[in-house]
């Protein structure tokens, strides 16, 4: 398989690449050295996807309810400031 380097990598393209690597590794048609290279490529894709998901999680808007039952929304980063106390 030839990996095409996109100008801007997306979560979806990295997942697609990871799925292709998994299929290739499951086929068992590689030498040990080539399988290790594929595995390393897969780990890089997985790390990229994990980082993208982490960023997305921080952008999610959370709904909160106050004591009176009023619903409001705050961005994850705003809420984290209230939850995480500095050391």
LOMARDREN-128000 format. One record per atom (N, C-alpha, C): residue number from 1; atom name; x, y, z. Coordinates in pm, 1 decimal, always signed. Example, Ala and Ser with C-alpha at 12.3 -4.5 7.8 and 13.67 -1.06 7.14 Angstrom:
REM residues 2
+-----+-------+----------+----------+----------+
: num : atomo :        x :        y :        z :
+-----+-------+----------+----------+----------+
:   1 :     N :  +1319.0 :   -569.0 :   +780.0 :
:   1 :    CA :  +1230.0 :   -450.0 :   +780.0 :
:   1 :     C :  +1320.0 :   -330.0 :   +780.0 :
:   2 :     N :  +1285.0 :   -225.0 :   +708.0 :
:   2 :    CA :  +1367.0 :   -106.0 :   +714.0 :
:   2 :     C :  +1290.0 :     +3.0 :   +787.0 :
+-----+-------+----------+----------+----------+
//
This chain:
REM residues 87
+-----+-------+----------+----------+----------+
: num : atomo :        x :        y :        z :
+-----+-------+----------+----------+----------+
:   1 :     N :    +84.4 :   -118.3 :     +0.0 :
:   1 :    CA :     +0.0 :     +0.0 :     +0.0 :
:   1 :     C :    +87.8 :   +123.1 :     +0.0 :
:   2 :     N :    +53.1 :   +220.8 :    -80.4 :
:   2 :    CA :   +124.8 :   +347.2 :    -83.4 :
:   2 :     C :    +43.5 :   +447.3 :     -3.8 :
:   3 :     N :   +108.0 :   +509.2 :    +94.8 :
:   3 :    CA :    +40.3 :   +609.0 :   +177.8 :
:   3 :     C :    +46.8 :   +743.0 :   +106.7 :
:   4 :     N :    -68.5 :   +802.9 :    +86.2 :
:   4 :    CA :    -74.2 :   +934.5 :    +23.8 :
:   4 :     C :    -73.4 :  +1038.8 :   +134.0 :
:   5 :     N :    +19.7 :  +1128.8 :   +126.8 :
:   5 :    CA :    +29.0 :  +1233.5 :   +227.6 :
:   5 :     C :    -59.3 :  +1350.9 :   +185.9 :
:   6 :     N :   -160.8 :  +1377.2 :   +262.5 :
:   6 :    CA :   -250.4 :  +1488.0 :   +234.8 :
:   6 :     C :   -189.3 :  +1615.6 :   +291.3 :
:   7 :     N :   -227.4 :  +1728.5 :   +232.5 :
:   7 :    CA :   -176.3 :  +1855.7 :   +283.1 :
:   7 :     C :   -221.2 :  +1877.6 :   +426.5 :
:   8 :     N :   -347.6 :  +1845.0 :   +453.8 :
:   8 :    CA :   -399.3 :  +1859.3 :   +589.2 :
:   8 :     C :   -467.8 :  +1729.0 :   +626.7 :
:   9 :     N :   -412.1 :  +1659.9 :   +722.5 :
:   9 :    CA :   -465.5 :  +1530.8 :   +764.5 :
:   9 :     C :   -589.5 :  +1552.5 :   +849.3 :
:  10 :     N :   -689.5 :  +1470.5 :   +826.2 :
:  10 :    CA :   -812.4 :  +1479.4 :   +903.8 :
:  10 :     C :   -827.2 :  +1354.5 :   +989.8 :
:  11 :     N :   -915.1 :  +1363.4 :  +1087.1 :
:  11 :    CA :   -945.3 :  +1248.0 :  +1171.5 :
:  11 :     C :   -995.5 :  +1132.7 :  +1085.2 :
:  12 :     N :  -1085.7 :  +1164.8 :   +992.9 :
:  12 :    CA :  -1145.8 :  +1062.1 :   +907.7 :
:  12 :     C :  -1041.1 :   +994.1 :   +819.5 :
:  13 :     N :   -950.3 :  +1071.3 :   +762.6 :
:  13 :    CA :   -847.5 :  +1010.6 :   +676.3 :
:  13 :     C :   -751.8 :   +924.7 :   +758.2 :
:  14 :     N :   -719.7 :   +967.6 :   +879.6 :
:  14 :    CA :   -631.9 :   +888.8 :   +966.3 :
:  14 :     C :   -700.4 :   +759.5 :  +1009.3 :
:  15 :     N :   -829.4 :   +766.0 :  +1039.1 :
:  15 :    CA :   -903.4 :   +644.7 :  +1076.1 :
:  15 :     C :   -908.8 :   +547.8 :   +958.3 :
:  16 :     N :   -931.1 :   +601.1 :   +840.3 :
:  16 :    CA :   -936.5 :   +517.0 :   +720.8 :
:  16 :     C :   -800.7 :   +449.6 :   +698.5 :
:  17 :     N :   -693.7 :   +525.5 :   +716.6 :
:  17 :    CA :   -559.5 :   +469.5 :   +702.0 :
:  17 :     C :   -534.7 :   +361.7 :   +807.2 :
:  18 :     N :   -577.0 :   +387.8 :   +930.5 :
:  18 :    CA :   -560.5 :   +290.1 :  +1038.1 :
:  18 :     C :   -637.4 :   +161.9 :  +1008.1 :
:  19 :     N :   -759.6 :   +175.0 :   +959.9 :
:  19 :    CA :   -839.7 :    +57.3 :   +924.5 :
:  19 :     C :   -772.7 :    -24.5 :   +813.6 :
:  20 :     N :   -715.0 :    +43.8 :   +716.2 :
:  20 :    CA :   -645.1 :    -24.2 :   +607.4 :
:  20 :     C :   -521.7 :    -97.9 :   +660.4 :
:  21 :     N :   -447.9 :    -35.5 :   +749.4 :
:  21 :    CA :   -329.8 :    -98.8 :   +808.9 :
:  21 :     C :   -370.7 :   -223.9 :   +885.7 :
:  22 :     N :   -479.0 :   -215.2 :   +961.7 :
:  22 :    CA :   -527.0 :   -331.0 :  +1038.0 :
:  22 :     C :   -563.2 :   -445.5 :   +942.7 :
:  23 :     N :   -635.3 :   -413.0 :   +836.2 :
:  23 :    CA :   -671.9 :   -516.9 :   +737.7 :
:  23 :     C :   -546.7 :   -581.3 :   +679.3 :
:  24 :     N :   -448.1 :   -499.5 :   +645.6 :
:  24 :    CA :   -324.3 :   -552.6 :   +586.9 :
:  24 :     C :   -249.9 :   -641.4 :   +686.6 :
:  25 :     N :   -241.5 :   -597.7 :   +810.7 :
:  25 :    CA :   -172.1 :   -678.2 :   +911.7 :
:  25 :     C :   -245.8 :   -809.0 :   +937.7 :
:  26 :     N :   -378.5 :   -803.6 :   +937.5 :
:  26 :    CA :   -456.7 :   -925.2 :   +960.5 :
:  26 :     C :   -440.7 :  -1025.9 :   +846.5 :
:  27 :     N :   -404.8 :   -977.2 :   +728.2 :
:  27 :    CA :   -386.5 :  -1068.1 :   +615.4 :
:  27 :     C :   -264.9 :  -1158.7 :   +635.0 :
:  28 :     N :   -167.2 :  -1111.0 :   +712.9 :
:  28 :    CA :    -49.4 :  -1191.4 :   +741.2 :
:  28 :     C :    +48.0 :  -1205.8 :   +625.7 :
:  29 :     N :    +39.8 :  -1120.3 :   +526.9 :
:  29 :    CA :   +125.0 :  -1130.0 :   +408.4 :
:  29 :     C :   +249.4 :  -1041.9 :   +417.0 :
:  30 :     N :   +302.3 :  -1022.1 :   +535.3 :
:  30 :    CA :   +418.8 :   -936.0 :   +552.1 :
:  30 :     C :   +528.1 :  -1009.6 :   +627.1 :
:  31 :     N :   +650.7 :   -970.7 :   +597.2 :
:  31 :    CA :   +762.6 :  -1020.2 :   +676.8 :
:  31 :     C :   +753.2 :   -954.0 :   +814.1 :
:  32 :     N :   +826.7 :  -1003.8 :   +908.9 :
:  32 :    CA :   +824.8 :   -946.3 :  +1043.4 :
:  32 :     C :   +863.9 :   -799.3 :  +1039.6 :
:  33 :     N :   +967.7 :   -766.8 :   +964.4 :
:  33 :    CA :  +1013.8 :   -627.2 :   +956.5 :
:  33 :     C :   +906.6 :   -535.6 :   +898.0 :
:  34 :     N :   +842.3 :   -581.1 :   +790.8 :
:  34 :    CA :   +736.9 :   -500.2 :   +728.6 :
:  34 :     C :   +615.1 :   -488.6 :   +820.2 :
:  35 :     N :   +583.5 :   -595.5 :   +891.1 :
:  35 :    CA :   +470.9 :   -591.5 :   +985.1 :
:  35 :     C :   +498.7 :   -492.2 :  +1097.0 :
:  36 :     N :   +622.4 :   -486.8 :  +1144.1 :
:  36 :    CA :   +658.6 :   -390.6 :  +1248.8 :
:  36 :     C :   +645.4 :   -247.7 :  +1196.7 :
:  37 :     N :   +687.6 :   -223.2 :  +1073.1 :
:  37 :    CA :   +674.0 :    -89.5 :  +1012.8 :
:  37 :     C :   +526.4 :    -51.3 :  +1002.2 :
:  38 :     N :   +444.3 :   -145.5 :   +958.0 :
:  38 :    CA :   +299.7 :   -119.6 :   +947.8 :
:  38 :     C :   +241.0 :    -90.1 :  +1086.1 :
:  39 :     N :   +283.6 :   -168.2 :  +1184.7 :
:  39 :    CA :   +234.9 :   -148.1 :  +1320.9 :
:  39 :     C :   +271.8 :     -7.7 :  +1370.1 :
:  40 :     N :   +394.8 :    +36.0 :  +1344.5 :
:  40 :    CA :   +437.7 :   +170.2 :  +1384.0 :
:  40 :     C :   +354.9 :   +277.6 :  +1314.9 :
:  41 :     N :   +326.5 :   +256.9 :  +1185.5 :
:  41 :    CA :   +241.8 :   +351.7 :  +1113.1 :
:  41 :     C :   +102.7 :   +356.3 :  +1175.6 :
:  42 :     N :    +51.5 :   +239.9 :  +1212.1 :
:  42 :    CA :    -80.0 :   +232.7 :  +1275.8 :
:  42 :     C :    -82.4 :   +304.5 :  +1409.9 :
:  43 :     N :    +23.8 :   +290.1 :  +1486.8 :
:  43 :    CA :    +31.5 :   +358.1 :  +1616.2 :
:  43 :     C :    +34.6 :   +509.4 :  +1598.2 :
:  44 :     N :   +102.3 :   +557.3 :  +1494.4 :
:  44 :    CA :   +105.2 :   +701.9 :  +1466.5 :
:  44 :     C :    -34.8 :   +751.4 :  +1429.4 :
:  45 :     N :   -105.9 :   +673.3 :  +1348.9 :
:  45 :    CA :   -243.7 :   +710.0 :  +1313.0 :
:  45 :     C :   -332.0 :   +712.1 :  +1436.8 :
:  46 :     N :   -317.9 :   +610.6 :  +1522.5 :
:  46 :    CA :   -398.8 :   +603.2 :  +1644.3 :
:  46 :     C :   -370.1 :   +722.0 :  +1735.7 :
:  47 :     N :   -244.3 :   +760.4 :  +1747.6 :
:  47 :    CA :   -207.9 :   +874.4 :  +1832.0 :
:  47 :     C :   -267.5 :  +1003.3 :  +1776.2 :
:  48 :     N :   -259.2 :  +1020.0 :  +1644.9 :
:  48 :    CA :   -317.3 :  +1137.5 :  +1580.6 :
:  48 :     C :   -467.6 :  +1144.6 :  +1609.4 :
:  49 :     N :   -536.5 :  +1030.8 :  +1593.8 :
:  49 :    CA :   -680.9 :  +1026.7 :  +1618.6 :
:  49 :     C :   -712.3 :  +1056.9 :  +1764.9 :
:  50 :     N :   -633.9 :  +1002.6 :  +1855.1 :
:  50 :    CA :   -655.1 :  +1027.9 :  +1997.6 :
:  50 :     C :   -639.7 :  +1176.6 :  +2029.2 :
:  51 :     N :   -539.0 :  +1240.6 :  +1970.1 :
:  51 :    CA :   -518.4 :  +1383.5 :  +1992.5 :
:  51 :     C :   -634.6 :  +1465.1 :  +1936.6 :
:  52 :     N :   -683.8 :  +1426.8 :  +1818.5 :
:  52 :    CA :   -798.9 :  +1497.2 :  +1759.2 :
:  52 :     C :   -923.3 :  +1482.2 :  +1846.9 :
:  53 :     N :   -945.0 :  +1362.4 :  +1900.6 :
:  53 :    CA :  -1060.3 :  +1339.8 :  +1988.4 :
:  53 :     C :  -1047.8 :  +1419.9 :  +2117.8 :
:  54 :     N :   -926.1 :  +1432.9 :  +2168.7 :
:  54 :    CA :   -903.3 :  +1511.0 :  +2289.7 :
:  54 :     C :   -939.0 :  +1657.5 :  +2266.5 :
:  55 :     N :   -898.0 :  +1710.4 :  +2152.3 :
:  55 :    CA :   -931.0 :  +1849.1 :  +2117.3 :
:  55 :     C :  -1082.3 :  +1864.6 :  +2102.5 :
:  56 :     N :  -1146.3 :  +1769.3 :  +2036.6 :
:  56 :    CA :  -1291.8 :  +1775.4 :  +2016.8 :
:  56 :     C :  -1364.4 :  +1772.6 :  +2150.6 :
:  57 :     N :  -1316.3 :  +1690.4 :  +2242.6 :
:  57 :    CA :  -1379.9 :  +1681.9 :  +2374.3 :
:  57 :     C :  -1376.1 :  +1816.9 :  +2444.7 :
:  58 :     N :  -1267.3 :  +1886.4 :  +2430.3 :
:  58 :    CA :  -1252.3 :  +2016.5 :  +2495.7 :
:  58 :     C :  -1340.5 :  +2122.7 :  +2433.1 :
:  59 :     N :  -1386.8 :  +2097.1 :  +2311.6 :
:  59 :    CA :  -1473.0 :  +2193.8 :  +2243.0 :
:  59 :     C :  -1620.7 :  +2167.4 :  +2266.4 :
:  60 :     N :  -1651.2 :  +2055.5 :  +2326.9 :
:  60 :    CA :  -1790.9 :  +2020.0 :  +2348.9 :
:  60 :     C :  -1854.6 :  +2116.0 :  +2450.2 :
:  61 :     N :  -1972.8 :  +2156.0 :  +2420.3 :
:  61 :    CA :  -2046.8 :  +2240.7 :  +2512.2 :
:  61 :     C :  -2121.4 :  +2153.0 :  +2610.2 :
:  62 :     N :  -2104.3 :  +2181.9 :  +2737.6 :
:  62 :    CA :  -2171.4 :  +2104.7 :  +2840.8 :
:  62 :     C :  -2293.2 :  +2180.3 :  +2892.6 :
:  63 :     N :  -2398.9 :  +2108.6 :  +2914.2 :
:  63 :    CA :  -2518.9 :  +2168.5 :  +2971.5 :
:  63 :     C :  -2515.3 :  +2148.4 :  +3122.1 :
:  64 :     N :  -2543.4 :  +2253.9 :  +3194.1 :
:  64 :    CA :  -2544.9 :  +2245.5 :  +3339.9 :
:  64 :     C :  -2677.9 :  +2297.7 :  +3392.6 :
:  65 :     N :  -2715.2 :  +2251.3 :  +3509.4 :
:  65 :    CA :  -2838.8 :  +2295.7 :  +3573.1 :
:  65 :     C :  -2803.8 :  +2354.7 :  +3708.2 :
:  66 :     N :  -2855.8 :  +2476.7 :  +3733.8 :
:  66 :    CA :  -2829.2 :  +2538.6 :  +3863.2 :
:  66 :     C :  -2931.2 :  +2492.3 :  +3966.6 :
:  67 :     N :  -2921.7 :  +2542.8 :  +4088.7 :
:  67 :    CA :  -3008.6 :  +2500.0 :  +4198.8 :
:  67 :     C :  -3156.9 :  +2526.2 :  +4170.5 :
:  68 :     N :  -3186.1 :  +2627.2 :  +4089.1 :
:  68 :    CA :  -3324.5 :  +2660.7 :  +4057.0 :
:  68 :     C :  -3378.6 :  +2582.4 :  +3937.3 :
:  69 :     N :  -3295.6 :  +2496.6 :  +3881.1 :
:  69 :    CA :  -3339.1 :  +2416.7 :  +3767.4 :
:  69 :     C :  -3318.9 :  +2483.2 :  +3633.1 :
:  70 :     N :  -3253.0 :  +2598.1 :  +3631.4 :
:  70 :    CA :  -3226.8 :  +2667.7 :  +3505.8 :
:  70 :     C :  -3110.8 :  +2599.6 :  +3432.4 :
:  71 :     N :  -3130.8 :  +2576.1 :  +3304.8 :
:  71 :    CA :  -3027.9 :  +2511.0 :  +3223.5 :
:  71 :     C :  -2946.2 :  +2618.2 :  +3152.6 :
:  72 :     N :  -2815.3 :  +2603.5 :  +3158.6 :
:  72 :    CA :  -2726.7 :  +2694.7 :  +3086.5 :
:  72 :     C :  -2618.1 :  +2610.6 :  +3020.8 :
:  73 :     N :  -2545.7 :  +2671.2 :  +2930.6 :
:  73 :    CA :  -2437.5 :  +2598.0 :  +2867.0 :
:  73 :     C :  -2307.1 :  +2672.7 :  +2884.1 :
:  74 :     N :  -2201.6 :  +2597.1 :  +2903.8 :
:  74 :    CA :  -2068.0 :  +2652.5 :  +2916.8 :
:  74 :     C :  -1975.2 :  +2565.9 :  +2834.7 :
:  75 :     N :  -1872.5 :  +2627.0 :  +2782.9 :
:  75 :    CA :  -1773.4 :  +2548.7 :  +2711.4 :
:  75 :     C :  -1691.4 :  +2468.5 :  +2810.5 :
:  76 :     N :  -1645.6 :  +2353.0 :  +2767.5 :
:  76 :    CA :  -1570.0 :  +2261.6 :  +2850.8 :
:  76 :     C :  -1456.0 :  +2333.4 :  +2922.1 :
:  77 :     N :  -1381.9 :  +2418.9 :  +2851.1 :
:  77 :    CA :  -1268.0 :  +2488.5 :  +2911.1 :
:  77 :     C :  -1314.4 :  +2579.4 :  +3025.9 :
:  78 :     N :  -1430.1 :  +2644.6 :  +3012.9 :
:  78 :    CA :  -1481.9 :  +2730.9 :  +3118.8 :
:  78 :     C :  -1514.0 :  +2650.2 :  +3243.4 :
:  79 :     N :  -1574.5 :  +2534.7 :  +3224.2 :
:  79 :    CA :  -1611.2 :  +2449.9 :  +3337.3 :
:  79 :     C :  -1486.0 :  +2391.5 :  +3401.4 :
:  80 :     N :  -1389.1 :  +2354.9 :  +3319.8 :
:  80 :    CA :  -1267.2 :  +2294.2 :  +3371.8 :
:  80 :     C :  -1196.8 :  +2390.7 :  +3467.5 :
:  81 :     N :  -1202.4 :  +2518.9 :  +3439.6 :
:  81 :    CA :  -1139.7 :  +2617.9 :  +3528.1 :
:  81 :     C :  -1199.4 :  +2612.6 :  +3667.3 :
:  82 :     N :  -1329.1 :  +2582.9 :  +3676.3 :
:  82 :    CA :  -1396.8 :  +2575.2 :  +3805.5 :
:  82 :     C :  -1369.6 :  +2443.7 :  +3877.0 :
:  83 :     N :  -1343.4 :  +2337.1 :  +3799.1 :
:  83 :    CA :  -1324.3 :  +2204.2 :  +3856.6 :
:  83 :     C :  -1179.5 :  +2179.8 :  +3896.2 :
:  84 :     N :  -1087.3 :  +2214.8 :  +3806.2 :
:  84 :    CA :   -945.5 :  +2188.2 :  +3827.4 :
:  84 :     C :   -886.1 :  +2299.1 :  +3912.4 :
:  85 :     N :   -834.4 :  +2260.7 :  +4026.0 :
:  85 :    CA :   -772.9 :  +2359.6 :  +4115.3 :
:  85 :     C :   -623.4 :  +2360.7 :  +4095.1 :
:  86 :     N :   -562.3 :  +2479.9 :  +4086.3 :
:  86 :    CA :   -417.0 :  +2486.3 :  +4067.7 :
:  86 :     C :   -344.1 :  +2431.0 :  +4189.3 :
:  87 :     N :   -227.9 :  +2372.4 :  +4164.6 :
:  87 :    CA :   -148.0 :  +2314.5 :  +4273.0 :
:  87 :     C :    -67.5 :  +2419.7 :  +4343.7 :
+-----+-------+----------+----------+----------+
//
